[in-house]
Amino acid sequence: MKYIVSKKEVSRREKAFLSLSINFLIGLVLASILFKLSIPYLFFGLFFLFLLLVNLWIKKFFNKFLKMETYLSKEFLIRGKRKFLIKKINKLIIKKTMNSTVREIGIFFDDGKSLFINGLDNSKDFEINLLKNVNKKVIIKNIREPIDFDNIFFYPVLGLILSFGSVYSLKLMTNLSYQSLQIILGGSMIYILLLTMYLLTSKPIKKRY
């Protein structure tokens, strides 16, 4: 059976990130005024350009994701150009939203490979057919999201919280000594390096799309 990506879900994700970006930028302006922190206008301009480019990249990325097709039979699971044997599945993690719709299904195989299916036009039907085809000994773990991520207010509020938190942290850093700032900068560089290495090696985005 063939499954396609939901245009409605992709549109929701694009709007969610756009909302997050806009409210984060608005929050930076408001927080800088509230905490009386002088931030150069050049920074706001560069950050706006950065968010614009990221949103354009995301739109391009999801346009490509919309072309992704998934095929499911009793023997095989085909996702794009990748083909997996159903009999090699040993674990399923089914994540659902607060209103019980399928957000994502994590599929784990005997050889250590994993695949994450999300954004399908008919995710419930895919869940039912997949459960019918897998071995009865397969471990099945059901997870329910603790927060309603689909709520229209979630991403605007999240953007404001992140921006206010970032500006407040910068405000606190202005009172630190030069030595303390060096330690924070060094720790941040190490974190960024480790995060980059993780993204390059594990490729979490590729597994999900």
FENRA-V356210 format. One record per pair of residues at least 12 apart in sequence whose C-alpha atoms are under 7 Angstrom apart, sorted by sequence separation. I is the first residue (numbers start at 0). GAP is how many residues later the second one is. D is the distance in whole Angstrom. If there is no record, write none. Layout:
i gap d
I GAP D
I GAP D
//
This chain:
i gap d
67 12 6
73 12 7
92 12 6
93 12 6
103 12 7
104 12 5
91 13 7
92 13 5
103 13 6
104 13 7
91 14 6
92 14 7
103 14 4
91 15 5
102 15 6
90 16 6
91 16 6
90 17 5
88 18 7
89 18 6
90 18 7
88 19 6
89 19 5
88 20 4
89 20 6
87 21 5
88 21 6
101 21 6
87 22 5
101 22 6
20 30 6
17 37 7
13 45 7
88 45 7
97 46 6
86 47 7
90 47 5
91 47 6
92 47 6
93 47 6
94 47 6
95 47 6
96 47 6
97 47 6
85 48 6
86 48 7
89 48 5
90 48 5
91 48 5
92 48 5
93 48 5
94 48 5
95 48 5
96 48 5
88 49 7
89 49 6
90 49 6
91 49 6
92 49 6
93 49 6
94 49 6
95 49 6
97 50 6
96 51 7
9 52 7
73 59 5
4 61 5
4 63 7
3 64 7
3 65 5
2 66 6
3 66 6
2 67 5
1 68 6
2 68 6
1 69 5
0 70 5
1 70 7
0 71 5
0 72 6
115 91 6
116 91 6
114 92 6
115 92 5
114 93 7
8 110 6
5 113 6
4 114 6
5 114 5
4 115 4
5 115 4
3 116 6
4 116 5
2 117 7
3 117 6
2 118 7
22 133 5
26 133 5
30 133 5
36 134 7
19 135 5
23 135 4
27 135 5
31 135 6
18 136 6
19 136 5
22 136 5
23 136 5
26 136 5
27 136 6
30 136 6
18 137 6
22 137 6
26 137 6
19 138 7
20 138 7
23 138 7
15 139 6
19 139 5
23 139 5
27 139 7
64 144 7
//
